[in-house]
Amino acid sequence: MATNDEQVARGGKKVIDLNIGYPSEECSSHECSGIDFSTDTELDMIRDDIIEDDNVLRGDQNPNECNGISLYEPTPTTIKEPLVPPSVGMTFGSYEEIISYYHEFGRQNGFQMKIRSRENVKGIDSGNGNDCTRLRLACTKEGKFNSREKDPSKAAHTQITGCKAKITASVDKNASRWKLTTIILEHNHPLDPLNSRFMSNYRFISPHNKKIIMTNERAGVPISRNYATFVVRYGGFGAVPFSEKYCRNLVSKHRRLCLQEGNFAATEKHFIEMSSKDKDFYYMYDTDDDGTLKNIFWADGRCRAAYRDFGDVISFDTTYLRNRYKMPFFPIIGVNHHNQSILLGCALISGVDTINYVWLLKTWLACMSGKAPNCIIIDQCMAIGNAIKEVFPNTKLRWCIWHILRNAKKHLNFHEARDDIRKALKRALHDSLHVEEFEKNYGDMLVKYKLEDVNWFNDMYVLRHR
């Protein structure tokens, strides 16, 4: 394998290690456009299809992380004292303390929590905790379920029960602390504290345990025995904070991303040949110490030249299928003066989470001489949205209308006039020439087809600035 200095000499860059810091915010699927519209905030809306993890705290984020803060990590010697139930007037020092407290309270009492809404002083969703002044946390079974099943004889599969349990907190400016203002403790579903460890909020593998599992894997220890070591360490199956299936998923992911002998050398050889033919060819790759390929980025001279002229608005599409190594393909697309799509860079990434996206965007920005685009169009994936906010803080972020209309189709399957509604929605989006006309057309559509109570249309209207 070539050294970092050799990579620089050939037109590549030194590997950036971005794994230091906060845990990843997982998008559970490479197709980050599925939306759960049972909630009323952008964070809850940008929840992706579930493959390996059930992420319930917010969107694609690790369910046991909140703004990079580990909410709860049990160890063999950790014994959590029962928490005092929340009460009106209870104060907290920070936004994160409230989330951590209610998360642990839910674990001890057998239910899962989620961030229902976060608002700033103007009543607008803040998107993060920096300018948040009002926070509402609810049970994950909260909300209204609209079945898409046309046959009423078939039972609908849902965990939503319309639970009203929640807490609401706001900032007390005089004391510079957070104070609980509304408390509802009653749930309309059974609580099971003994089985909290099986709930998706509380199933996780800590970084330390991951290292132990992968060390045993490299030593040839079978997965069943690998997991048995944690059973002994924690003092029983019921005390281990993750299941054997989670252990198998972790090992399986590592195995499929690990390159076979000669594959990495072939990739590097190809990049060297491209660099010899094109002096402006740029590439970078990131690997683990054990040879696991994490991320690859490349762009030729044509991509870099095109970006200088047509880099005002670009599109990131994260919905491409994965290749034989299960790595999502990530093209960066622009549009030229002939209204033709142009390629501005390509990448293969090991996972659709914020850490990998930040690495990719920083690498792409270095490739393009530090020039940030004016606007970026994406699907409604939260992980890429968070990465864009970090790397391109001054760039406008917009959602792709094509993905919005596709999601509208999913949420109109239950309606008899779904085809007419989709046409009316397209007219409101594409044929409105000014704000007032759009407001009227959208409002008339909701009234005509009685969609005022459909969460998806209300949520999209609140987030129409996207």
MONORKA-V135262 format. One record per residue. N is the residue number from 1. RES is the residue in one letter. PHI is phi in whole degrees, -180 to 180 (999 if undefined). Layout:
n: {N;N}
res: {RES;RES}
phi: {PHI;PHI}
This chain:
n: {1;2;3;4;5;6;7;8;9;10;11;12;13;14;15;16;17;18;19;20;21;22;23;24;25;26;27;28;29;30;31;32;33;34;35;36;37;38;39;40;41;42;43;44;45;46;47;48;49;50;51;52;53;54;55;56;57;58;59;60;61;62;63;64;65;66;67;68;69;70;71;72;73;74;75;76;77;78;79;80;81;82;83;84;85;86;87;88;89;90;91;92;93;94;95;96;97;98;99;100;101;102;103;104;105;106;107;108;109;110;111;112;113;114;115;116;117;118;119;120;121;122;123;124;125;126;127;128;129;130;131;132;133;134;135;136;137;138;139;140;141;142;143;144;145;146;147;148;149;150;151;152;153;154;155;156;157;158;159;160;161;162;163;164;165;166;167;168;169;170;171;172;173;174;175;176;177;178;179;180;181;182;183;184;185;186;187;188;189;190;191;192;193;194;195;196;197;198;199;200;201;202;203;204;205;206;207;208;209;210;211;212;213;214;215;216;217;218;219;220;221;222;223;224;225;226;227;228;229;230;231;232;233;234;235;236;237;238;239;240;241;242;243;244;245;246;247;248;249;250;251;252;253;254;255;256;257;258;259;260;261;262;263;264;265;266;267;268;269;270;271;272;273;274;275;276;277;278;279;280;281;282;283;284;285;286;287;288;289;290;291;292;293;294;295;296;297;298;299;300;301;302;303;304;305;306;307;308;309;310;311;312;313;314;315;316;317;318;319;320;321;322;323;324;325;326;327;328;329;330;331;332;333;334;335;336;337;338;339;340;341;342;343;344;345;346;347;348;349;350;351;352;353;354;355;356;357;358;359;360;361;362;363;364;365;366;367;368;369;370;371;372;373;374;375;376;377;378;379;380;381;382;383;384;385;386;387;388;389;390;391;392;393;394;395;396;397;398;399;400;401;402;403;404;405;406;407;408;409;410;411;412;413;414;415;416;417;418;419;420;421;422;423;424;425;426;427;428;429;430;431;432;433;434;435;436;437;438;439;440;441;442;443;444;445;446;447;448;449;450;451;452;453;454;455;456;457;458;459;460;461;462;463;464;465;466}
res: {M;A;T;N;D;E;Q;V;A;R;G;G;K;K;V;I;D;L;N;I;G;Y;P;S;E;E;C;S;S;H;E;C;S;G;I;D;F;S;T;D;T;E;L;D;M;I;R;D;D;I;I;E;D;D;N;V;L;R;G;D;Q;N;P;N;E;C;N;G;I;S;L;Y;E;P;T;P;T;T;I;K;E;P;L;V;P;P;S;V;G;M;T;F;G;S;Y;E;E;I;I;S;Y;Y;H;E;F;G;R;Q;N;G;F;Q;M;K;I;R;S;R;E;N;V;K;G;I;D;S;G;N;G;N;D;C;T;R;L;R;L;A;C;T;K;E;G;K;F;N;S;R;E;K;D;P;S;K;A;A;H;T;Q;I;T;G;C;K;A;K;I;T;A;S;V;D;K;N;A;S;R;W;K;L;T;T;I;I;L;E;H;N;H;P;L;D;P;L;N;S;R;F;M;S;N;Y;R;F;I;S;P;H;N;K;K;I;I;M;T;N;E;R;A;G;V;P;I;S;R;N;Y;A;T;F;V;V;R;Y;G;G;F;G;A;V;P;F;S;E;K;Y;C;R;N;L;V;S;K;H;R;R;L;C;L;Q;E;G;N;F;A;A;T;E;K;H;F;I;E;M;S;S;K;D;K;D;F;Y;Y;M;Y;D;T;D;D;D;G;T;L;K;N;I;F;W;A;D;G;R;C;R;A;A;Y;R;D;F;G;D;V;I;S;F;D;T;T;Y;L;R;N;R;Y;K;M;P;F;F;P;I;I;G;V;N;H;H;N;Q;S;I;L;L;G;C;A;L;I;S;G;V;D;T;I;N;Y;V;W;L;L;K;T;W;L;A;C;M;S;G;K;A;P;N;C;I;I;I;D;Q;C;M;A;I;G;N;A;I;K;E;V;F;P;N;T;K;L;R;W;C;I;W;H;I;L;R;N;A;K;K;H;L;N;F;H;E;A;R;D;D;I;R;K;A;L;K;R;A;L;H;D;S;L;H;V;E;E;F;E;K;N;Y;G;D;M;L;V;K;Y;K;L;E;D;V;N;W;F;N;D;M;Y;V;L;R;H;R}
phi: {999;-74;-79;-63;-64;-66;-62;-62;-64;-92;109;-87;-129;-67;-68;-95;-93;-104;-86;-89;135;-78;-63;-73;-104;-72;-94;-76;-145;-74;-99;-97;-128;-75;-131;-99;-100;-84;-121;-120;-130;-63;-65;-71;-73;-90;-80;-99;-58;-94;-119;-109;-124;-98;-90;-116;-67;-167;37;-97;-81;-55;-65;-107;-125;-137;56;79;-107;-69;-77;-162;-136;-69;-128;-57;-107;-90;-124;-84;-72;-58;-80;-72;-57;-64;-144;-62;97;-62;-113;-138;-78;-155;-59;-69;-63;-65;-63;-62;-64;-71;-63;-69;-62;-65;-63;-70;-108;86;-144;-110;-109;-147;-82;-82;-161;-140;-123;-95;-65;-91;81;-99;-57;-79;82;-158;-86;-66;-114;-76;-120;-142;-128;-127;-113;-136;-75;-68;-87;-73;117;-118;-103;-110;-71;-94;-74;-75;-88;-67;-76;-91;-72;-85;-97;-154;-101;-77;-123;73;-62;-98;-62;-168;-134;-126;-132;-140;-83;-93;-64;-66;-97;56;-135;-94;-128;-74;-113;-136;-134;-130;-98;-77;-107;-100;-143;-65;-106;-135;-61;-67;-109;-60;-66;-88;-77;-64;-63;-113;-93;-162;-118;-68;-55;-65;-66;-62;-63;-64;-62;-71;-65;-65;-64;-67;-84;87;-76;-60;-61;-61;-73;-57;-71;-62;-63;-76;-61;-68;-64;-88;87;133;-62;-69;-95;-73;-78;-150;-94;-64;-63;-63;-63;-65;-63;-63;-65;-62;-63;-65;-65;-76;-92;-76;-71;-77;-60;97;-68;-66;-62;-67;-64;-63;-62;-63;-65;-64;-64;-65;-65;-71;-88;-133;-66;-95;-67;-127;-150;-155;-138;-133;-132;-81;-64;-90;91;-76;-79;-101;-147;-133;-132;-152;-156;-90;-63;-65;-62;-70;-70;-65;-67;-61;-98;-129;-101;-69;-128;-131;-130;-109;-111;-102;-102;-73;-67;-88;-92;-65;-93;62;-102;-64;-89;-126;-88;-109;-116;-130;-132;-92;-74;-99;62;-106;-72;-128;-93;-116;150;-138;-155;-118;-121;-80;-167;-90;-129;-62;-62;-66;-67;-63;-57;-65;-67;-67;-65;-64;-64;-65;-63;-95;60;78;-87;-89;-73;-77;-147;-127;-110;-136;-80;-93;-86;-74;-61;-68;-63;-66;-66;-65;-62;-77;-86;-121;-65;-99;-92;-73;-113;-130;-95;-75;-65;-60;-68;-63;-66;-66;-68;-61;-61;-63;-93;-114;-62;-81;-94;-67;-98;-61;-67;-67;-67;-63;-65;-65;-66;-62;-64;-65;-78;-97;-103;-80;-93;-150;-61;-61;-67;-65;-58;-67;-63;-69;-65;-62;-65;-63;-72;-62;-104;56;-108;-62;-97;-84;-57;-60;-69;-68;-66;-66;-68;-62;-101;-66;-66;-77}
